[in-house]
Amino acid sequence: MSEQKSRLAIIIPCFNEELVVKSTVETLLGVLDGIITKGKITEDSYIYLVDDGSKDSTWYIIEELRNLYGERIKGTKFIRNYGNQKALIAGLLGVREIGCDCAVSIDADLQQDENAIEVFVDEFHKGADIVSGIRNDRKTDSFFKKYTALCFYKLMNILGVKIPPNHSDFRLVSRHALDILEQYREEGLFLRGFFHEIGLKTAYVHFNVKPRALGSSKYNFFSLTSLALNGITAFSIVPLRIIAACGVITMLGSFLLAFEVLLEKYVLHTTPSGWATLVILLAFFGGLQIFCLGIIGEYLGQIFNEVKGRPRYIKGIELK
């Protein structure tokens, strides 16, 4: 039995999860009890649920669970939906305020292996400030989601954000990491990039993903695209440098094209040809300009959101 005991908080972001939230909480309470029995965490370890503006009875069920299990269940409810990342941030900062030695975030559908939480705690006791869950495969994902996710991780690594492939928001973070998180005030914080950037000692635990038992995933193409764009613009300026490089290459190409026209007219004494080429180039570079403006617009959007200084989220009800 370990002599080291830590107070553990398990964070669960929820959005319209009335079908699974009760069974998820009961399963995780069983996990907590098992780790408590082994003497690895304290008896006042708890579960913290963040209702991300659900329209169904999710919060009503959370209140029932609070009445049933007492202070082992804590949480907060947003006044509207703000998105998974902000729900996670609210959970991490919420448990920091309440008090814990370490916190684990996990999805409400429990597709991530809850039994890996004990391994996370073991790695934390060995000295890791961050323990990241890495899924073994993507068998439960659709073809489209699987390959777009792989492309995203490769793109992020190319752009300088070294996030491990198949990394997820299933992770343990220490109190020290939570204290650092509290200092980061930007509105569009991308947690996977943040926990990599701060440079604390990190361990990795691989786990299997289970099929979702009930309900459906709240992520769709647009929310995943938004998450990817936020991750790129929040932690890398490489796209802006690529735009600058495209400008230089285009300028050099225009000089070469001008040289060819002069050569045909004054040396070869032929009429410069290439009307079709001209049309194609105009269409290509017109599209390239719009694409580059779109990338610049994403960065301007990030700046626009940050300078307004609005809160990340607004809480309606809290259970502490």
N, C-alpha and C positions, 0 to 999 in steps of 0.2 A: 504494500500500500504506500502511495506517495505521501511524503510529509508536506508537500507543497499543495496548498489549497487556494483556489482563485474564485472570485465571484464572477460568474459568467452570465452574460445577457445574450439572448437569442432574438435577433431582429427579423420581423416578417413584414415586408411591405404588402399591402392588400389592395386590390381594386376589383370590386364585384366578385368576391370569392366566397359567397354564401354557401356554395356547394361543398367546399373543402375546408374552410377555416376551422371548424370545430374538430374535425378528425385530425387536422394538421397539428393543432395545439395539443390535443391529447397525446398524439404520437411523440411530439417533442418534449412534453412533460415526462413521458416515460424514458426518453433519452437522458434528460436531466437527472432523473431519479437514479438511473443506472450509473451515471458518472459520479453522482454524489455518494452512492453506496461504495464506490471504489476509492473514495477519499480524495478525488482530484479537484473537486469544486465545492464551494460552500453551499449550505442548505438554503441560503437566501438568494441563490441564483434564480433568474426569472426570464420570462418571455415578454418582449416588447413589440406590439403590433402597431403598424402605421396604416390607417385607413386613408387611402389616397383619393378621397372624395367619391366613395362608392355610391351607386344609385340603388343598390339592392339592400338586403338586410344584414350586410357584413358587420356594420358597427353594432347593431342590435345583438348579434350573436357574440361579439367581443364583450359587450357589457354583461351578457349572461355568463360567459366564461369567467369574467372578473368576479361576479357574485358567487360562482361555484368554487373557484380556486383561490380567491382572495388576492393577496399582493404578489402572488407568483405570476399574475397576469397584469401587465401594464400596457399603456398605449396612448395614442393620440389620433384624432380625426381631423383631416384637412377640410376646409370649407368648400373646396372644389378639387378637381383632379389636376395635379401638377406634374405628374410623370414619375416613373419608377426611380430615376436617379435622385430626385429631390425627396422622395419618400425614404430612400435609403439614407440620405444625408440627415434628414430629420430624425430617423431612428438612431443613427450613430451619435448625433449630438444630444439626443434625448437620454440615451443610456449613460452618456458621459455626465450629464447633469444629475441624474439619479444616483449614479455610482456603480462602477464595475471595474474589474481588473482586465477583462477582455470581453470582446463582443463578436458574435458570429452572425452574419447576415445570410438568410436562406429564403428561397422563393416559397410562396404560399402553397403552390401545388405539390411540393415535396418531390419533384422529379429529381432533384439533387439528393444524394444519399445522406440521410440524416445520421447514419452510423459513423460517417467520417468526422463528425463533430468531436468525438472523443480523441481521434487522431490529431485533429487541430489543437486540442488542448494539450496533448502530449508534446507537440512541437513547440507550443508556446512555453511550456515549462522547461524546454531545452534551451530557451533563449531567443526564439523568433518573435519579432514584434508584429509581423504579418505572416499569415499562413494562407496561401491562395489555393483554392480548389481548381484543379485542371481536369476537365472531363476526358474520359478515355476515348470516346468516339462521339459521332453525331448520328447514330442510327435512328434516333427518335425524331430527327429533323427532316423536313421535306428536302427534296433535291435542291430547290432554289435557295432555301435558307442555309443549307449546309455549305454550298459553294460560295454564296455571297459572304458568309461569315469568314470563311477561309481567306477570301480575297481581301476582306477588311483587315484581318490581322497581318497579312503580308504587306498591305499598303501602309498600315501604321508603322511597321518595322522599317520600311523603306523611308518613311518620313521622319524617322528618328525616335519614335516612341516604341521602345522594345517591350511590347506586351506579348507574353507567351501565347501561342495558338491554343484555342479552346479554353482560354481563361474565362472565368465567369465572376459574377458578384457573390459567389458562395465563398466566403473567406472569414478568417478570424483576424481581428486587429487588437493590439494592446491598448492600454490606457494612454501610453506615450504617443501612439499613433493618433488616437482620438484628440489629444491635446494639440497636436500639430494641425489636424483637420480643422479645429475650431479657429485657427488663425487664418485659414483660407476663406476669403469672403466673396470670391467671384460667384456670380449668379449661375453660370453655366459650367460648374465644376464636373469634370468627367472622372469618376472615381477610379476606374481601372488605370487610367494614366496617372492620377494623383498618387495612388499607393505605390506605383513604380517610381515616380519622380522623387519622392521624399528620401529614398535611399536607405530605409531601415532594413535590418536583417530579415530576410524573407525565406520561408520554406514553402515547398510545393507538395500538395497531396493530391493524388489522382483518385477519381471516383467514377462510378458508373451512373448513367442517367436512366431513370425509369420512365416508362410511359405515363402520361398524365391520366390520373384515375377518373376525374370528373371535370366538367367545364372545359374551357378552351383558353389558349394562351391569349393574353391581352396585347402581345406584340404583333404588329402588322408591318407591311412593307414601309409605310410612311414613318412609323415610330422608330423602326430600326434604322432607316435612312437618316432620320433626324439625330439619332444617337451617334451614328458613325460620323456625320458632319460635325457634330459638337465635339466629338473626341479629337478629330483632326484639327479643327480650328482652335481648340483650347490648348493644345500641346505642341503644335508645330507651325512654323512659318515657312516650311519648305515649299508648299504650293505657291506662295508669293514669289519665292526665288525662281521657281520653275517658269512663272509668267515672265519675269525679267529676262531669263535665259531665252525664252521663246521670242521675245522682242529683239534681242541681239541677233539670233539666228535668222529671223525674218529680215532684218536690216541688211545682213550680209548677203542673203539670198537676193534681195532687191538690187544690190550692187552688181552681182553676177548676171542677173537678168538684163540690167541696163548695159553691161559690157557686151553681152551677146547681141543685143539690138544694134549697138554702134558698129560691131564687127560685121554684121550682115549688111548694113546700109552703106558703110564707107569703105570696107575692104573687099567684101564679096560682091558688092553692088547688086544686091537682091532686096526685094521688098520684105521687110521683117514679117514673118508669119507668126501664127499662134493665137488666132482669135479664140479658138476652143480652149486652148491652154489658159488664156487670159480669163475667160469666164469661169473655168474650174478654179483657178487660183483665187479669184474674187470671192467665189462662194466659200472656198475652204477657209480663207483668212477672215472672212466675215463671220463665219461660224466660230472660228477660233477666238476672235475678239469678244463675241458674246459669251462664250464659255469662260474666258478669263475674267470678264466683268462679273460673271456669276460667282466665281471664286472670291474675288475681291469683295463682292456684296456679302458673302457669308462672314468674312472678317469684320466688315462694317456693321453687320447685324449683331455680332458678338459685342463690339464696342458700344453700339446703341443700347443693348440690354444692360451692359455693365454700368454705363455712366448714369443711367436713370436711378440706380441705387435702390431699387425696389426689393422688398423681402423675397427670399426664394419661395416661401410658402406661408400660408396663414393657417394657424391651428384653430379649430373650433372647440373641441372638447379634449381633455386630457385625463388619463387614469394613471396616477402615480402610486 
